[in-house]
């Protein structure tokens, strides 16, 4: 074999080794980058949900400070409050499921 052929084969072998080493280094880095991109995408989705929740809470806060009807609604639903002299009827879930409930018959009203 001539020296030129030997050098060509050595150059090809060196390129092949360099290519294999490059792949060995880059493939794990690519996998890690892909996992990081997936994590970023997931966190972006969570961030969007949190921003929507924050916007909802800001609106509720604004309504609670400026709208008396909203305050009354929250007081009635969340804290079971009523106005003075108002009669509140409480129904059990069984009464509502029966379907035969016409009015507050047999249920004691509570007055506050």
C-alpha positions in Angstrom: 0.0 0.0 0.0 1.1 3.4 -0.7 1.5 6.1 1.9 -1.3 8.1 0.3 -3.8 5.2 0.8 -2.6 4.7 4.4 -3.1 8.4 5.2 -6.6 8.3 3.5 -7.6 5.3 5.6 -6.2 6.9 8.8 -8.1 10.1 8.0 -11.3 8.2 7.4 -10.8 6.2 10.7 -10.1 9.4 12.6 -13.3 11.0 11.2 -15.3 7.9 12.1 -13.9 8.0 15.7 -14.6 11.7 15.9 -18.1 11.2 14.7 -18.7 8.4 17.2 -17.4 10.5 20.1 -19.5 13.4 19.0 -22.6 11.2 18.9 -21.7 9.8 22.3 -21.5 13.3 23.7 -24.5 14.9 21.9 -27.2 12.2 22.2 -27.4 12.4 26.0 -27.4 16.2 25.8 -30.2 16.1 23.3 -32.2 13.8 25.5 -31.6 16.0 28.5 -32.6 19.1 26.4 -35.8 17.4 25.3 -36.7 16.6 28.9 -36.1 20.2 29.9 -38.3 21.5 27.1 -41.1 19.1 28.2 -40.7 20.4 31.8 -40.8 24.0 30.5 -43.9 23.3 28.5 -45.6 21.7 31.6 -44.6 24.6 33.8 -46.0 27.1 31.2 -49.3 25.3 31.3 -49.3 25.4 35.1 -48.4 29.1 34.9 -51.3 29.8 32.6 -53.7 28.1 35.1 -52.3 30.0 38.0 -52.6 33.3 36.1 -56.3 32.5 35.3 -56.9 31.7 39.0 -55.2 35.0 40.0 -57.4 36.9 37.6 -60.5 35.2 39.0 -59.4 36.0 42.5 -58.7 39.7 41.6 -62.2 40.0 40.1 -63.7 38.4 43.2 -61.7 40.8 45.5 -62.9 43.8 43.4 -66.5 42.6 43.5 -66.3 42.1 47.3 -65.1 45.6 47.8 -67.4 47.3 45.4 -70.6 45.2 44.9 -73.0 44.8 47.9 -74.9 42.0 46.1 -71.7 39.9 45.9 -71.1 40.4 49.6 -74.6 39.3 50.4 -74.3 36.3 48.1 -71.1 35.2 49.7 -72.5 35.8 53.2 -75.6 33.7 52.4 -73.9 30.8 50.6 -70.6 30.5 52.5 -71.5 31.6 56.0 -75.2 30.8 56.1 -76.2 34.3 57.1 -79.5 36.0 56.6 -81.2 39.4 57.2 -82.9 40.2 60.4 -86.5 38.8 60.5 -85.8 36.6 57.4 -87.0 33.0 57.5 -84.6 30.4 56.2 -85.9 27.0 55.3 -83.4 24.1 55.3 -84.1 20.9 53.3 -82.2 17.7 53.8 -80.8 16.0 50.7 -83.4 13.2 51.1 -86.2 15.7 50.8 -84.8 17.1 47.6 -84.2 13.6 46.0 -87.7 12.4 46.7 -89.3 14.7 44.2 -92.5 14.9 46.2 -91.5 18.1 47.9 -94.0 20.9 47.2 -93.3 23.4 49.9 -91.8 23.7 53.3 -94.2 21.3 54.8 -93.0 19.6 58.0 -89.8 21.5 58.1 -89.2 23.9 60.9 -88.1 27.3 59.8 -85.3 29.1 61.6 -85.4 32.8 62.1 -82.3 34.9 62.8 
